[in-house]
Amino acid sequence: MKRTIRVAILAFLTAGLALPAPAFAQEPAKEPGKQDKKKSDRAREKELDTPYRKWLKEEVGYIIMDEERFAFLRLNTNEEREQFIEQFWLRRDPSPDTVENEFKEEHYRRIAYANERFASGIPGWKTDRGRIYIMWGPADEVESHPTGGSYQRPSEEGGGSTSTYAFEKWRYRYLEGIGNDVILEFVDPSGSGEYRLTMDPSEKDALLMIPGAGLSDLEAMNMASKTDRFTRADGTRLPKTLAGQTSRMNQFERLDLFAKIQRPPAVKFKDLEEVVNFRLIRNQIHFDYRFDYLRVTGDTVLVPITIQIPNKEMSFKATEGVHSGVLNIFGRITTITGRIIQTFEDVVNRDFPETLLQASLKGMSVYQKAVPLRPGLYKLDLVIKDVNSGNVGVINTALRVPRYEDNQLAASTLIIADQIERVPARQIGLGQFVIGASKVRPRLDSTFTQADRMGIYLQVYNLGIDEASHKSAAAIEYRIRKDNTEVAKQAETSDQLAQGGEQLTIEKTLSLANFAPGKYKIEIQVTDQVGKKTITPSAEFTVKPAEKAPEKSAAKN
């Protein structure tokens, strides 16, 4: 019934767009022009409640179609807006026969990655690289020149050697609705880290305005003049080429590509199916869980839900010397009024050879699902079923997602991890435990041995940007205490971390070899030296003695 109502509302709104304007006998109605409609839409945007305005401008601004924006701005109640948002994501679900919406999850992963990698005095999602990444995903090939310098032009750009500003070339083998072999160029002529999408390949040429410098092949042979570059009528300042102009450099081709690449990707309309409700039963398997909170946009928070199951809670079946255990995991997130926000399900397989089974039973199996949510109070239902035994474990708990206010210094959850490592470029933002470009696996009990290395992961948001340098300036101080006594201290700056955006990411590993067994507290004090604000996230951890290797028995004579 709910689905019927929602579809009816959307159909009514869409149909409303096609209704003719009423005619009056006294005076014909004047049709509003495009400028009037734009003004009206801007006024309607300002009237929206903050969460919906941010959703429209920040979260889906690059992917929402014009007709969808038009319809959304003409909704009257928040309930209608919530239904519209739900339908918006369902229309884009590539596999409606599953409970996950891969498109939505990938979209918010892209926003998080753009904010982490492309920030430059403005949030990463606002930059040209961030916009293209969010709309079209990672490029198949990236040619990066982060410091510019000496550059040998390709023949289609006139050949010859010159010096360039920092620039990047992104190549997509295929983009739906655009074509094959799409090449985009981003240039940073100011050196501020903000790369601009350009239609003119000569924009990266740092010697363009210097007479006699950075000559092309024809110019070096006196077969062309550098001044010819400034009389071109195609919008570029490229030198003349020996082989003539390629189709890629044709001004109409470039204009067409520039227009298409900035349009929202096409929406594929698919049939929607109802989500099946699962009945939760009593607890038989004991497991631990934790939530972390990482800002994606001002109104969206990425919530990794981590589950840790002791292997001894699982049942194993032996087949040809291998012991196999299987867990089915189901999760459901609902609002306090019972509306389902998201469901997910997955399978965890564990296989151990006979010789390692007993040792493996002392270990843990860890699973994680990252879900983008709006700030607010939710209910989380988690069910784990052991396929071999039929045993089931259940938790029902509140999920309080914090709101990260604009212009207020804030931080993510401080994650204590047993593994932090960089992932390959093609796996960025994908898979369990991956945050941006790093794999961060939480240690749920925060307990380590002296032989371990402890990982620390933290994101800091809304650092002030210096108007002169266009960079942030943060001082970070790490303090570790045991029984209120400081046992370790270290300091560094955002410059040392080579990060100058409004978001700062801290990821480190710490050797525990010199820490005596006991309980500790780590504090990370971050001081925004531009905004003159300080925050101090903290977390506790425990160090145990390293296990001694069994002594070898003496050899018999």
C-alpha positions in Angstrom: 0.0 0.0 0.0 2.8 2.4 0.9 4.5 1.8 -2.5 1.2 2.5 -4.3 0.7 5.8 -2.5 4.3 6.9 -3.2 4.2 6.0 -6.8 0.8 7.8 -7.1 2.3 11.0 -5.5 5.3 11.0 -7.9 3.0 10.3 -10.9 0.7 13.1 -9.8 3.7 15.5 -9.5 5.1 14.4 -12.9 1.7 14.7 -14.6 1.3 18.2 -13.1 4.3 19.3 -15.1 2.4 18.6 -18.4 -0.8 20.4 -17.5 -1.5 23.4 -19.7 -1.8 26.8 -18.0 -5.4 28.0 -17.6 -6.7 30.6 -20.0 -8.8 33.5 -19.0 -11.2 35.4 -21.3 -10.3 38.8 -19.9 -6.5 38.6 -20.2 -4.3 35.9 -21.6 -1.9 34.5 -19.0 1.7 35.4 -19.5 4.0 32.3 -19.5 6.9 32.8 -17.1 10.3 32.9 -18.8 13.3 30.7 -17.8 14.7 33.5 -15.7 11.4 33.8 -13.7 11.4 30.1 -13.2 15.0 30.1 -11.9 14.2 33.0 -9.5 11.1 31.1 -8.3 13.2 27.9 -7.8 15.9 29.8 -5.9 13.2 31.3 -3.6 11.7 27.8 -3.0 15.2 26.4 -2.1 15.6 29.1 0.5 12.3 28.2 2.0 13.2 24.6 2.5 14.1 23.2 5.9 17.9 23.0 6.3 18.2 19.1 5.9 16.2 19.1 2.7 18.0 22.1 1.3 21.3 20.4 2.0 20.1 17.2 0.4 19.1 19.0 -2.7 22.2 21.2 -3.1 25.0 19.2 -1.5 24.2 15.6 -1.6 22.4 15.0 -4.9 23.0 18.4 -6.7 25.2 16.7 -9.3 22.9 13.8 -10.1 19.4 15.0 -9.8 17.5 15.6 -13.0 15.9 19.0 -13.8 12.4 17.6 -13.7 13.1 15.9 -10.4 14.4 19.2 -8.9 11.3 21.0 -10.3 9.0 18.4 -8.6 10.8 18.3 -5.3 10.7 22.1 -4.9 6.9 22.0 -5.3 6.2 19.5 -2.5 4.4 21.0 0.4 5.1 18.7 3.4 8.2 17.0 4.9 6.4 13.7 4.6 6.1 14.2 0.8 9.7 15.1 0.7 10.8 12.0 2.6 8.7 9.9 0.2 10.3 11.7 -2.8 13.8 11.0 -1.5 13.0 7.4 -1.0 11.7 7.1 -4.5 14.7 9.1 -5.8 17.1 6.4 -4.6 14.8 3.5 -5.5 14.6 4.7 -9.2 18.4 4.5 -9.3 18.8 1.1 -7.7 20.6 -1.2 -10.2 19.3 -4.4 -8.6 15.9 -3.8 -7.1 15.6 -7.5 -6.4 18.1 -7.2 -3.6 17.8 -5.3 -0.3 20.9 -3.2 -0.9 20.9 0.0 -3.0 24.4 -0.2 -4.5 24.0 3.2 -6.3 23.2 5.1 -3.1 26.1 3.5 -1.2 28.5 4.1 -4.0 27.3 7.8 -4.3 28.0 8.5 -0.7 31.4 6.7 -0.8 32.3 9.0 -3.7 31.4 12.1 -1.8 33.5 10.9 1.2 36.4 10.2 -1.1 36.1 13.5 -2.9 36.1 15.4 0.4 39.2 13.5 1.6 41.3 13.7 -1.6 40.2 16.9 -3.5 39.7 19.5 -0.8 41.6 22.8 -1.5 40.3 25.5 0.7 36.8 24.5 -0.2 35.2 21.0 0.4 36.3 18.4 -2.0 32.8 17.8 -3.3 32.6 21.4 -4.5 35.8 21.2 -6.7 35.8 20.3 -10.4 37.6 17.0 -9.7 35.2 16.2 -6.9 32.2 16.9 -9.1 33.4 14.7 -12.0 34.4 11.9 -9.5 31.0 12.0 -7.8 29.1 12.0 -11.1 31.2 9.5 -13.1 33.3 7.6 -10.6 37.1 6.9 -10.7 38.8 7.3 -14.1 40.3 4.2 -15.7 43.6 6.0 -16.1 45.0 9.1 -14.4 48.1 11.0 -15.6 49.2 13.2 -12.7 51.7 16.1 -12.7 51.2 17.4 -9.1 54.2 19.8 -9.4 54.0 20.6 -13.1 57.5 21.2 -14.6 59.1 20.0 -17.8 56.6 18.6 -20.3 56.9 17.2 -23.8 53.7 18.1 -25.7 52.0 15.3 -27.7 51.9 15.9 -31.5 48.2 16.8 -31.4 49.1 19.7 -29.1 52.0 20.9 -31.4 54.9 18.9 -29.9 58.0 20.6 -28.5 59.0 21.0 -24.8 57.6 23.5 -22.3 57.0 23.9 -18.6 53.5 23.4 -17.1 51.5 24.2 -14.0 50.2 21.3 -12.0 47.7 19.3 -14.0 45.9 15.9 -14.3 44.5 14.0 -17.2 41.6 11.6 -16.5 40.8 9.0 -19.1 37.5 7.0 -19.1 37.4 4.1 -21.6 33.6 4.5 -21.8 30.9 6.8 -20.3 27.3 6.0 -20.9 25.6 8.8 -22.9 29.0 10.4 -23.8 31.1 7.8 -25.6 34.4 6.0 -25.8 37.9 7.2 -24.8 36.8 10.3 -22.8 39.8 12.5 -21.7 39.3 15.3 -19.2 42.0 17.7 -18.2 42.3 19.6 -14.8 44.7 22.4 -14.3 45.9 24.2 -11.2 47.4 27.5 -12.5 47.3 29.2 -9.0 49.3 26.5 -7.2 46.6 26.4 -4.5 45.6 22.8 -5.0 42.3 23.7 -6.7 42.3 22.0 -10.2 39.9 23.4 -12.7 38.3 21.4 -15.6 39.4 23.0 -18.8 38.5 22.8 -22.5 41.8 24.4 -23.5 44.9 22.0 -23.3 47.2 25.1 -23.5 45.9 26.4 -20.1 48.5 24.3 -18.4 51.4 25.9 -20.3 53.3 28.0 -17.8 55.4 29.6 -20.6 52.5 30.6 -22.8 52.9 34.3 -22.2 56.7 34.3 -22.4 58.1 35.2 -25.9 60.5 32.6 -27.3 59.9 30.1 -24.5 58.2 26.7 -24.7 58.2 26.6 -28.5 56.4 23.9 -30.5 58.0 21.9 -33.2 56.9 24.2 -36.0 57.8 27.3 -34.0 61.3 26.0 -33.3 61.8 25.4 -37.0 60.5 28.9 -37.8 57.6 27.4 -39.7 55.1 29.1 -37.4 55.0 32.0 -35.0 54.1 31.8 -31.3 51.9 34.8 -31.8 49.7 32.6 -34.1 48.4 31.0 -30.9 46.6 34.1 -29.9 44.7 34.5 -33.1 43.0 31.1 -33.1 39.2 31.1 -33.3 38.6 27.8 -31.6 38.9 28.9 -28.0 42.4 27.5 -27.4 45.9 28.9 -27.6 47.6 25.8 -28.9 50.4 26.0 -31.4 50.0 24.8 -35.0 50.7 21.2 -35.7 52.4 19.3 -38.4 49.6 16.9 -39.0 46.7 19.3 -38.7 43.9 19.2 -36.2 42.5 15.9 -34.8 38.8 15.3 -34.2 39.4 15.4 -30.5 40.7 19.0 -30.7 37.8 20.2 -32.8 36.1 23.0 -30.9 32.6 21.6 -31.4 33.7 18.2 -30.1 35.2 19.9 -27.1 32.1 22.0 -26.4 29.9 19.0 -26.8 32.0 17.0 -24.3 32.1 19.9 -21.9 28.3 20.1 -21.9 27.6 16.4 -21.7 30.1 15.7 -18.9 28.3 18.2 -16.6 24.8 16.8 -17.1 23.5 14.4 -14.5 24.0 10.7 -15.5 20.8 9.2 -17.0 18.4 7.5 -14.7 17.3 3.9 -15.6 13.7 3.4 -14.6 13.2 -0.1 -13.0 10.4 -1.9 -11.3 10.5 -1.6 -7.6 9.8 -4.5 -5.2 8.6 -4.5 -1.6 11.2 -5.3 1.1 10.4 -8.5 3.0 10.1 -8.1 6.7 12.0 -10.6 8.9 10.8 -11.9 12.2 13.5 -11.6 14.9 13.8 -14.4 17.5 15.7 -15.0 20.8 19.4 -14.8 21.3 21.6 -17.9 21.1 24.9 -16.6 19.7 26.9 -13.9 21.6 28.7 -11.3 19.6 30.1 -7.8 20.0 29.4 -4.7 17.9 30.3 -1.1 17.6 29.3 2.0 15.5 31.6 4.7 14.1 30.5 8.0 12.7 32.3 9.8 9.8 30.9 12.9 8.1 30.2 12.7 4.4 28.3 16.0 3.9 26.8 18.5 6.3 23.7 16.3 6.4 25.0 12.8 5.8 27.1 10.6 8.1 28.8 7.3 7.1 28.1 4.8 9.8 30.3 1.7 9.7 28.6 -1.1 11.7 31.3 -3.6 12.9 30.4 -7.0 14.2 32.8 -9.4 15.9 31.9 -13.0 16.5 34.1 -15.4 18.5 35.0 -18.4 16.3 34.1 -20.7 19.2 30.4 -19.6 18.8 30.4 -21.1 15.3 29.7 -24.7 14.3 32.1 -26.3 11.8 31.6 -29.2 9.5 34.6 -31.2 8.3 35.0 -32.0 4.6 38.2 -33.6 3.3 40.3 -32.2 6.1 38.8 -28.7 6.0 36.5 -27.4 8.7 33.9 -24.9 7.4 31.6 -22.6 9.2 28.9 -20.3 7.7 27.1 -17.3 9.2 24.2 -15.5 7.7 24.0 -11.8 8.7 20.8 -9.7 8.4 20.5 -6.0 9.5 17.6 -3.6 9.5 17.7 0.1 10.2 14.4 1.9 11.0 13.2 5.3 12.2 11.7 5.6 15.6 8.3 5.6 13.9 9.1 2.2 12.2 9.9 3.3 8.7 12.6 1.1 7.1 15.6 3.1 6.1 17.8 0.3 4.9 18.2 -3.5 5.2 21.3 -5.5 4.4 22.3 -9.2 4.5 25.6 -11.0 3.9 27.3 -14.3 4.3 30.5 -14.9 6.3 32.4 -18.1 5.5 35.3 -19.4 7.6 37.4 -22.4 6.5 40.3 -23.9 8.7 42.5 -26.9 8.0 42.4 -29.6 10.6 45.9 -28.6 12.0 44.8 -25.0 12.7 41.2 -25.6 14.0 41.9 -25.5 17.7 44.1 -22.4 17.5 41.5 -20.7 15.2 38.7 -21.3 17.7 40.5 -18.8 20.0 40.2 -16.1 17.3 37.5 -13.8 16.1 35.6 -13.3 12.8 34.9 -9.6 12.0 32.3 -8.2 9.6 31.5 -4.6 8.7 28.7 -2.8 6.8 29.0 0.9 6.2 25.6 2.7 5.8 25.1 6.4 4.9 22.5 8.0 7.3 21.1 11.4 8.1 21.6 12.7 11.7 18.9 11.4 14.0 17.8 8.6 16.2 17.3 5.1 14.6 16.7 1.6 15.7 19.1 -1.2 14.5 18.1 -4.8 14.4 20.9 -7.3 13.8 20.5 -11.0 13.4 23.2 -13.6 13.0 22.4 -17.2 12.1 24.8 -20.1 12.2 23.9 -22.2 9.2 25.4 -25.5 10.5 23.7 -25.4 13.9 20.7 -23.2 13.3 21.7 -21.0 16.3 20.7 -17.4 16.1 22.0 -14.2 17.8 20.0 -11.0 17.9 20.5 -7.4 19.1 18.1 -4.5 19.0 19.7 -1.2 19.9 19.4 2.5 19.3 21.6 4.2 16.7 22.2 7.9 17.5 23.8 9.5 14.4 25.3 12.9 15.3 24.9 16.1 13.4 28.0 17.9 12.2 27.2 21.6 12.2 28.8 23.8 9.6 31.7 26.1 10.7 32.0 24.1 14.0 35.2 22.2 14.6 34.3 18.5 15.0 35.7 15.0 14.6 34.7 11.6 13.7 34.8 8.7 16.1 38.4 7.9 17.2 38.9 4.4 15.9 41.3 2.1 17.6 42.3 -0.5 14.9 44.4 -3.6 14.6 45.0 -3.0 10.9 45.5 0.2 8.9 46.8 0.0 5.4 46.5 1.7 2.0 44.3 -0.1 -0.6 45.0 -0.4 -4.3 43.6 2.5 -6.4 40.8 0.3 -7.9 39.6 -0.7 -4.4 39.4 2.9 -3.0 36.0 3.3 -1.3 35.0 -0.4 -1.9 34.7 -3.3 0.4 34.6 -3.9 4.1 36.7 -1.7 6.5 37.6 0.7 3.7 37.4 4.4 4.5 38.5 6.5 1.5 41.9 5.2 0.4 42.6 3.2 3.6 41.6 -0.1 5.1 40.8 0.5 8.8 39.7 -2.6 10.8 38.6 -1.7 14.4 39.7 -3.8 17.4 36.3 -4.0 19.2 37.7 -4.7 22.6 40.7 -2.3 22.1 42.9 -5.0 23.7 46.4 -5.6 22.3 49.6 -7.4 23.3 53.1 -5.9 23.6 53.9 -7.6 20.3 51.1 -5.8 18.4 51.0 -2.4 16.6 47.9 -0.3 17.4 46.3 1.7 14.7 44.7 5.2 15.2 42.2 6.7 12.8 40.5 10.1 13.1 38.9 12.6 10.8 38.7 16.3 11.8 36.2 18.6 10.1 35.6 22.3 9.5 39.2 23.6 10.0 39.5 27.3 9.2 41.1 28.3 5.9 43.7 31.1 5.9 42.8 33.7 3.4 46.4 34.4 2.3 47.7 30.8 1.9 44.3 29.2 1.1 45.2 26.4 3.5 44.3 25.2 7.0 46.8 25.2 9.8 46.3 22.6 12.6 48.5 21.6 15.5 48.1 17.9 16.6 49.2 16.6 20.0 49.1 13.0 21.0 49.0 12.1 24.7 48.9 8.6 26.3 48.1 8.3 30.0 48.2 5.4 32.4 46.5 5.9 35.8 46.4 9.6 35.1 50.2 9.7 34.5 51.4 10.8 31.1 53.6 8.1 29.6 54.0 9.3 26.0 53.6 12.5 24.0 54.1 13.6 20.4 53.2 16.6 18.4 52.9 17.4 14.7 51.2 19.8 12.3 48.9 19.5 9.3 51.8 20.7 7.1 53.8 17.7 8.3 50.8 15.5 7.3 50.8 17.3 3.9 47.1 18.2 4.4 45.8 21.7 3.9 42.0 21.4 3.4 39.1 22.0 5.8 39.2 18.2 6.5 42.2 16.5 8.2 42.7 12.8 8.3 44.9 11.2 11.0 46.0 7.6 10.5 48.9 6.2 12.4 50.2 2.9 13.9 51.9 2.7 17.2 54.3 0.0 18.5 53.3 -1.2 22.0 56.6 -3.0 22.7 57.6 -0.4 25.4 54.2 -0.2 27.1 53.8 -2.0 30.3 50.7 -4.2 30.7 47.7 -2.2 31.8 44.9 0.1 30.8 45.7 3.3 28.9 43.9 6.4 27.5 44.9 8.1 24.3 44.0 11.8 23.7 44.4 13.6 20.4 44.2 17.3 20.8 43.6 19.2 17.6 44.0 22.9 17.6 42.7 24.9 14.6 45.2 27.8 14.5 43.1 29.7 12.0 39.8 29.4 13.8 41.3 29.4 17.3 39.3 26.3 18.3 40.4 23.0 20.0 38.9 19.5 20.3 40.3 16.5 22.1 38.8 13.1 21.1 39.9 10.2 23.3 39.7 6.5 23.6 40.9 3.8 26.0 42.9 0.6 25.2 44.5 -2.2 27.1 47.9 -3.8 26.7 48.6 -7.4 27.7 51.9 -9.2 27.9 53.1 -10.8 24.7 52.5 -14.5 24.6 55.7 -16.4 25.1 56.7 -18.9 22.4 56.8 -22.5 23.7 60.3 -23.5 24.8 61.9 -26.2 22.7 62.8 -29.4 24.6 66.5 -30.3 24.9 67.8 -32.7 22.4 68.4 -36.2 23.7 72.0 -37.6 23.5 
